[in-house]
Structure formats: C-alpha cells, structure tokens
Amino acid sequence: MFRSMMKAFLAVLLTLTSLSTPLTNFLSLPHLPSKTKTVDMNQFELVWSDEFDGDSLDRSKWSYEWWITERKGGFWHEDMISVRDGNLVISAQYFDHPLENRYYEQWHDVIDFKPYRAGWYTGQIVTRDKYKQTYGYFETRCILPAATGLWSAFWMMNEGVYNVDGSGQDGTEVDVFESFYYKDHWWGADAISTGIHYDGYGDDEKGDSIGKSYLAGDPYKEYNTYGVEWSPEEYIFYINGHETGRLSTGGVSQNPEFLLLSVEFGGKDGVQSSDRTSTGKISKTPDENWPAEFIVDYVRCYQYKSLLPAADGIHP
C-alpha cells in the first residue's frame, strides 16, 4: 500500500512540476517516459538481431571469453550464461570455490587477468569482434534481476572510449540502462539509470546522465523494452518506445560500437559491498531471489534507411 501511495505521489508531483529538471535533479526523483514522444520505427530497417532461440548462445554473434575475470565486487564466468525458453539468462549466485578458467592459456599473461576465487559470480556477453554498428536504433526486451548488491545493463562501447582528448566523438560508453535501484522500494525502485561516459575511466573521465527513468509496471517481473536512437547529433533514450531523455554531451560518437549485456556486483577487488551505484549490500542470508536472473527476450539493431545501400549498391 505504501509503495503504491509513493508511486502515485511521485506521478502527481512530476506532473505538477511539468518534469522540472532542476526540481527533479534536486530531489533525485525518477522522471516519467514521455506520453507523446515515441520512437519513429518507419525510418529504420532491422539489420541485426538475436532472438535467443535454441538451447545455447549463438557464438557467431556473441563472445563471453575475455581477459576480464574479476569484475568489481564479483567475477564474470561463462557458466553463468545460458539460453532457456527463448531467452538469454545471465545468472548471479555465490560459489564457495573458484570456478574453472577455461581460457587461462589464452589470457593469463594479460595485465588485467586475475585468477578466480570463491565469491559472487555472474556474466556478460559482448559482440566485440563479432558485430559493430554506427548510428541507428538499438533495443532489448528483458526482465531485470530482482536482487540487491548487483545491477544489469544493456550498453555499447568501443576502444575509442579510452582516448583522452576532451571529446566523446571518437568513442563513448552508452548505457541504455543500468538497474541500480532494486533496494529502493519506497523511493523509485521501479526505475533505471541512463548515461554516457568518455575520456577513459580515470581522472579525466567525463560523462552525463538523464538520471532515473520511472516504469509504471514492475521491471523485475515484467518484460519491458529499453532502446536508444543514435544519430550523428544525439542519443535519444526510450522505455517501451517512449522517450525518456536526450544526451549529446562531449560530442556524439562517430565510430562503430559493439553491444554488451551484463550483470555486475557492487564492490571492489572481487569483494561485494555497498557502493556508489545504490545497489546496496547483499544479505548474508539470500532470499528467494537467489540465484538472481537477468532474462533477455531479444536484442535488435536497426539502421536508418537513409544510410543503407540501395539495391544497386549506391547509397540513396
């Protein structure tokens, strides 16, 4: 009851303030997707997708073997990736023993390589070296993992993100969504975060965010779609086809980007803990949500029809 009253209060407050940016930022309130601004799919054509049919990950489209084993407060491992009932499933759970690294010979001499240990395990998949695209509309349909201490994400990257030149034009991390707020039941639990990062991840890192975007339903039990329209001028973000915000800070990436779906644990050096992402700390007595699951129905990439080659090989 209290949660429903808070949702109603937030909706009324945001409507009365006409989604005032200063007030919204000051109170850190989730804002509502637009009722009138929707993505125009007539300008796009589907060029790449994965519907996650079958009983295993399509390795011609995705990879999961990477030199990154330890990831913030946990570990990434391919055993946490599965395909079930037409969905990709990225699981998250605790293991009291290290899982096997099947790619030790391939990656052990990479500077960032770290051995597996007992701890919290989850996974990621990436189209790096498989598929990249410049501009278009990118969308996933999914159910978020219902657990504290972690978050799921649909994002885009390229190696130019690490170039420190004051610009995001050579490469930007585009976070279509990150699900930080499961523990915040009374103040925006049914919300996701959206933002961008460029100029690396050190002291020179820059970025911007549209903040929290509020969903009317329960994203931990129901499918929703999350998308971004990427043009040379800006990124436009959507939930269920309705616009949530726009960003162009630092200049928009002009280079091909690859896709990632992932789950990460808050923390550092493979040790889970509360951190700045608002995920909270995992309970010492996991509840019925464990193992947690990030369930993805599809990923689809569309290109602007104006950028596609014509039948004769000549761009229109």
Wavefront OBJ file of the C-alpha trace (Angstrom):
o trace
v 0.000 0.000 0.000
v 2.720 2.460 0.999
v 4.659 1.739 -2.171
v 1.568 2.352 -4.306
v 0.923 5.637 -2.494
v 4.510 6.730 -3.120
v 4.187 5.918 -6.836
v 1.007 7.984 -7.021
v 2.657 10.844 -5.134
v 5.659 10.845 -7.460
v 3.465 10.826 -10.548
v 1.370 13.751 -9.304
v 4.428 15.745 -8.205
v 6.217 15.270 -11.504
v 3.108 16.186 -13.474
v 2.522 19.357 -11.448
v 6.122 20.455 -11.906
v 5.997 19.638 -15.643
v 9.007 17.413 -15.096
v 11.045 20.396 -13.991
v 14.711 19.454 -14.469
v 16.047 21.483 -11.509
v 13.438 20.086 -9.116
v 13.827 16.549 -10.448
v 17.608 16.653 -10.081
v 17.411 18.272 -6.652
v 15.121 15.587 -5.263
v 16.740 12.800 -7.326
v 13.269 11.707 -8.402
v 12.663 9.346 -11.293
v 11.116 11.049 -14.288
v 8.379 9.552 -16.432
v 8.761 8.472 -20.065
v 7.021 10.862 -22.438
v 3.438 10.046 -23.395
v 3.725 11.862 -26.722
v 7.342 11.421 -27.881
v 7.762 7.931 -29.298
v 10.389 6.311 -31.482
v 9.598 6.506 -35.217
v 10.328 2.979 -36.428
v 9.338 3.892 -40.007
v 12.767 5.436 -40.521
v 14.625 2.221 -39.606
v 15.275 -1.211 -41.046
v 16.304 -4.232 -38.986
v 19.913 -5.198 -39.804
v 20.992 -7.475 -36.911
v 19.229 -9.314 -34.115
v 19.307 -12.215 -31.719
v 16.003 -13.698 -30.554
v 17.828 -16.235 -28.337
v 16.106 -19.228 -29.860
v 17.585 -22.682 -29.418
v 19.288 -24.055 -26.329
v 22.690 -22.319 -26.342
v 24.267 -18.956 -27.025
v 24.883 -18.185 -30.708
v 28.668 -17.916 -30.703
v 28.691 -16.390 -34.184
v 27.053 -13.316 -32.619
v 28.379 -13.156 -29.057
v 31.503 -13.883 -27.033
v 31.948 -14.355 -23.318
v 35.561 -15.486 -23.041
v 37.501 -12.352 -22.161
v 40.534 -11.479 -20.052
v 38.246 -9.813 -17.510
v 37.567 -12.390 -14.798
v 37.293 -10.222 -11.677
v 34.683 -7.516 -12.177
v 34.145 -5.009 -9.355
v 32.546 -6.923 -6.466
v 32.408 -10.308 -8.188
v 33.502 -12.404 -11.148
v 32.346 -12.912 -14.743
v 32.188 -16.536 -15.909
v 30.730 -18.238 -18.975
v 28.922 -20.850 -16.862
v 26.567 -18.101 -15.728
v 25.312 -17.692 -19.320
v 22.502 -19.869 -20.682
v 19.650 -19.832 -23.192
v 16.286 -21.081 -21.943
v 12.735 -20.911 -23.326
v 13.664 -18.354 -25.982
v 15.556 -16.119 -23.546
v 19.129 -15.348 -22.698
v 19.625 -15.871 -18.948
v 22.535 -14.321 -17.048
v 22.523 -15.821 -13.558
v 24.121 -14.500 -10.385
v 24.985 -16.525 -7.298
v 27.651 -17.272 -4.703
v 30.193 -20.103 -5.023
v 32.382 -21.167 -2.132
v 35.041 -22.382 -4.564
v 36.636 -20.853 -7.655
v 35.116 -21.828 -10.999
v 37.358 -23.171 -13.740
v 39.024 -20.720 -16.107
v 38.921 -22.422 -19.499
v 40.862 -19.617 -21.151
v 43.866 -19.433 -18.846
v 46.407 -20.195 -21.588
v 44.849 -17.551 -23.830
v 44.608 -14.715 -21.317
v 46.824 -15.373 -18.280
v 49.594 -13.055 -19.474
v 47.235 -10.083 -19.967
v 47.947 -7.410 -17.355
v 44.322 -7.243 -16.147
v 43.942 -11.010 -15.749
v 43.128 -12.174 -12.218
v 42.501 -15.752 -11.048
v 39.028 -16.849 -9.974
v 38.320 -17.172 -6.245
v 35.375 -18.061 -4.050
v 32.783 -15.301 -4.303
v 29.809 -13.937 -6.226
v 29.671 -14.961 -9.883
v 27.692 -13.658 -12.839
v 28.376 -12.984 -16.523
v 28.378 -10.826 -19.610
v 28.161 -11.294 -23.360
v 29.591 -8.963 -25.965
v 29.564 -8.564 -29.758
v 33.152 -7.268 -29.730
v 34.931 -8.713 -32.808
v 31.548 -10.095 -33.924
v 29.343 -7.097 -34.710
v 29.636 -3.315 -34.590
v 27.398 -0.570 -35.939
v 27.444 3.191 -36.330
v 24.127 5.019 -35.759
v 20.646 3.555 -35.754
v 18.215 2.276 -33.132
v 19.198 -0.412 -30.622
v 16.706 -2.190 -28.368
v 16.437 -5.049 -25.898
v 13.410 -6.599 -24.190
v 14.102 -8.030 -20.763
v 13.258 -8.671 -17.111
v 15.684 -7.199 -14.588
v 17.348 -9.292 -11.846
v 15.427 -8.949 -8.576
v 18.229 -8.735 -6.030
v 20.308 -6.241 -4.101
v 24.050 -5.816 -4.484
v 24.097 -6.050 -8.267
v 22.760 -4.469 -11.426
v 22.090 -5.498 -15.022
v 22.858 -3.389 -18.075
v 22.458 -3.033 -21.820
v 25.275 -0.877 -23.158
v 27.504 -0.018 -26.115
v 31.264 0.527 -26.288
v 34.301 0.896 -28.496
v 38.008 1.229 -27.860
v 37.885 4.980 -28.526
v 36.291 5.439 -25.097
v 39.804 5.290 -23.648
v 41.139 8.186 -25.741
v 41.560 11.244 -23.519
v 41.009 14.223 -25.787
v 38.026 16.020 -24.258
v 35.617 14.537 -26.768
v 33.210 11.625 -26.965
v 33.216 11.671 -30.759
v 35.909 9.014 -31.043
v 34.079 6.645 -28.716
v 31.525 6.731 -25.914
v 30.169 4.205 -23.443
v 26.429 4.435 -23.961
v 24.449 2.950 -21.068
v 20.978 2.363 -22.467
v 20.006 1.235 -18.981
v 21.530 0.125 -15.694
v 19.270 -1.342 -12.990
v 20.692 0.130 -9.785
v 17.570 0.626 -7.708
v 16.083 -2.690 -6.617
v 16.547 -1.936 -2.909
v 14.902 1.494 -3.139
v 11.352 0.198 -2.769
v 9.931 3.371 -1.265
v 11.757 5.885 -3.478
v 11.912 4.815 -7.075
v 12.647 1.082 -7.067
v 10.914 0.623 -10.431
v 13.435 2.835 -12.202
v 16.567 2.505 -14.308
v 19.512 4.825 -14.904
v 20.792 6.015 -18.286
v 24.002 7.837 -19.143
v 27.212 8.137 -21.151
v 30.964 8.059 -20.368
v 34.045 9.063 -22.392
v 37.711 10.041 -21.949
v 38.549 6.793 -20.203
v 37.816 5.765 -16.640
v 40.488 7.617 -14.710
v 40.838 11.195 -13.506
v 39.920 12.535 -16.965
v 36.664 10.606 -17.241
v 33.690 12.679 -18.351
v 30.050 11.859 -18.808
v 26.441 12.832 -18.411
v 23.177 11.230 -17.344
v 19.457 11.727 -17.748
v 19.074 10.289 -14.241
v 16.376 7.854 -13.194
v 13.586 6.861 -15.553
v 10.459 5.513 -13.900
v 8.498 2.477 -15.146
v 4.794 2.110 -14.469
v 4.980 -1.671 -14.072
v 7.332 -3.987 -12.207
v 10.522 -4.404 -14.306
v 11.644 -7.286 -12.041
v 8.639 -9.390 -13.017
v 7.539 -7.982 -16.374
v 9.220 -7.587 -19.751
v 9.999 -4.029 -20.851
v 11.920 -2.678 -23.818
v 14.872 -0.307 -23.466
v 16.301 1.430 -26.507
v 18.479 4.205 -27.834
v 18.343 6.083 -31.118
v 21.878 7.115 -32.020
v 22.289 9.770 -34.707
v 25.300 11.982 -35.553
v 23.695 14.713 -33.417
v 22.446 12.984 -30.250
v 21.377 9.927 -28.299
v 17.626 9.592 -27.630
v 16.674 7.032 -24.975
v 13.403 5.108 -24.752
v 11.447 2.803 -22.455
v 8.733 0.796 -24.208
v 9.115 3.099 -27.201
v 8.549 6.291 -25.189
v 11.294 8.879 -24.929
v 12.981 9.322 -21.557
v 15.699 11.835 -22.433
v 18.417 13.055 -24.792
v 22.174 13.492 -24.477
v 24.928 14.870 -26.692
v 27.459 15.969 -24.082
v 31.039 15.999 -25.321
v 30.006 15.242 -28.882
v 28.333 12.087 -30.115
v 30.383 9.013 -31.034
v 31.098 8.811 -34.750
v 32.665 5.336 -34.643
v 31.216 1.800 -34.720
v 30.247 0.444 -31.306
v 29.722 -3.097 -30.062
v 26.957 -4.302 -27.717
v 27.066 -5.738 -24.220
v 24.566 -7.383 -21.884
v 25.891 -7.838 -18.368
v 25.317 -8.200 -14.654
v 27.800 -6.768 -12.140
v 28.164 -6.814 -8.366
v 28.836 -3.638 -6.419
v 32.174 -3.627 -4.651
v 35.894 -3.776 -5.387
v 38.641 -6.348 -5.961
v 36.117 -9.161 -6.210
v 34.588 -8.396 -2.806
v 30.898 -7.466 -2.807
v 29.873 -4.409 -0.801
v 27.658 -1.356 -0.939
v 28.935 1.281 -3.319
v 28.021 4.497 -5.101
v 25.686 2.736 -7.517
v 22.929 2.458 -4.887
v 22.627 -1.307 -5.242
v 23.159 -1.949 -1.555
v 24.893 -4.888 0.055
v 23.846 -8.480 -0.474
v 22.165 -10.037 2.542
v 24.171 -12.723 4.325
v 21.042 -14.889 4.088
v 19.993 -14.779 0.420
v 16.230 -14.765 -0.049
v 14.088 -16.444 -2.693
v 15.562 -14.235 -5.439
v 18.838 -16.209 -5.453
v 20.153 -17.215 -7.855
v 19.152 -13.895 -9.422
v 18.443 -13.894 -13.159
v 18.668 -11.262 -15.881
v 16.245 -12.555 -18.529
v 16.565 -11.159 -22.072
v 13.999 -11.894 -24.774
v 15.850 -10.253 -27.677
v 18.370 -7.690 -28.874
v 17.645 -5.868 -32.144
v 19.690 -3.371 -34.121
v 18.109 -1.155 -36.736
v 19.795 1.173 -39.212
v 18.455 4.405 -40.673
v 17.033 3.560 -44.099
v 18.765 6.667 -45.446
v 22.147 5.137 -44.520
v 21.542 1.713 -46.053
v 22.941 0.914 -49.507
v 20.399 0.789 -52.289
v 19.837 -2.408 -54.267
v 22.352 -1.261 -56.871
v 24.980 -0.685 -54.187
v 24.641 3.105 -54.305
v 23.539 4.958 -51.198
v 20.252 6.855 -51.704
l 1 2 3 4 5 6 7 8 9 10 11 12 13 14 15 16 17 18 19 20 21 22 23 24 25 26 27 28 29 30 31 32 33 34 35 36 37 38 39 40 41 42 43 44 45 46 47 48 49 50 51 52 53 54 55 56 57 58 59 60 61 62 63 64 65 66 67 68 69 70 71 72 73 74 75 76 77 78 79 80 81 82 83 84 85 86 87 88 89 90 91 92 93 94 95 96 97 98 99 100 101 102 103 104 105 106 107 108 109 110 111 112 113 114 115 116 117 118 119 120 121 122 123 124 125 126 127 128 129 130 131 132 133 134 135 136 137 138 139 140 141 142 143 144 145 146 147 148 149 150 151 152 153 154 155 156 157 158 159 160 161 162 163 164 165 166 167 168 169 170 171 172 173 174 175 176 177 178 179 180 181 182 183 184 185 186 187 188 189 190 191 192 193 194 195 196 197 198 199 200 201 202 203 204 205 206 207 208 209 210 211 212 213 214 215 216 217 218 219 220 221 222 223 224 225 226 227 228 229 230 231 232 233 234 235 236 237 238 239 240 241 242 243 244 245 246 247 248 249 250 251 252 253 254 255 256 257 258 259 260 261 262 263 264 265 266 267 268 269 270 271 272 273 274 275 276 277 278 279 280 281 282 283 284 285 286 287 288 289 290 291 292 293 294 295 296 297 298 299 300 301 302 303 304 305 306 307 308 309 310 311 312 313 314 315 316
